[in-house]
Amino acid sequence: MIAKVQRGNFMQQELAVADDLTYIVVFADDGTPVVAIEQVGRDHIQMTKANEASFNAILQRLGVEVGGVML
């Protein structure tokens, strides 16, 4: 999986690319995880949002820490 991101605002156009990724966790500005995106197969990516029942279990399986606490 490849992720392309932009830091700052559109005018700054500070782009970054990360490749060979297994998962991405997106956090809100306050550090709360809001979405997890996983490469679960060659051509299959799964996205799970914070309001879904399996979200915390997925974060725990991925080994994601939030505020120094393993979920």
N, C-alpha and C positions, 0 to 999 in steps of 0.2 A: 504494500500500500504506500502511496506517496501523498504527502500533505503539502499544500502551498498555503502560506499564511502571509498576512500583511500586518506589520506593526505600525502603531500610530494611526494617522489619518490618511486619506486618499492622496493628499498633496505630497506627503513625505515619500510615498511609494517605496517604503523599505520592505522588500519582499524576502522571504526565506522559503527554502524547500527542504523537506526531510524525506528520505526514502528508506526502503526496507523496514517499514514500520509494522508492528504486530497489532498495536492498539493505540488509540488516542483518547485521552479523557479531557474534556473541556470544562473549565471551572469559571464560575461567575467571579466578578471583581472581589467579592468577599471571601473567596476560597472554597465556596460550595461547589461540588461537582454537579454538572447539569446534564451531561451526555457522555456516553462511552461509545466509541466506534472501534470495532474489532475486525480484523481480517480473519475469517473463520474457514476459508477455503480459497482455492486459487482464484476463483472468480466470484467470491461471495463475501460481502461486507455486511456486518450486522450493526445496527445503531440502536441503542437503548437509552431512553430519556429518564430523568430523575423521577418522574411521576409513575413509572412502570414498576410493578411489584418485584421484578427480578433485578432491579438496578443495584441495590446494595450487595446482593449476592455476587453479581458480576464484578463489582469493584473489589470485593473481597477476594474473588478468584484471581483477579489480575494483580493483586498485591498492592492496591492503591491506598496510600495513607492520606488522611485528611486531618489537618491540624495536629499532626504527630500521632494520630490514632489509626491503627489498621482497621479498616471496615470489614 
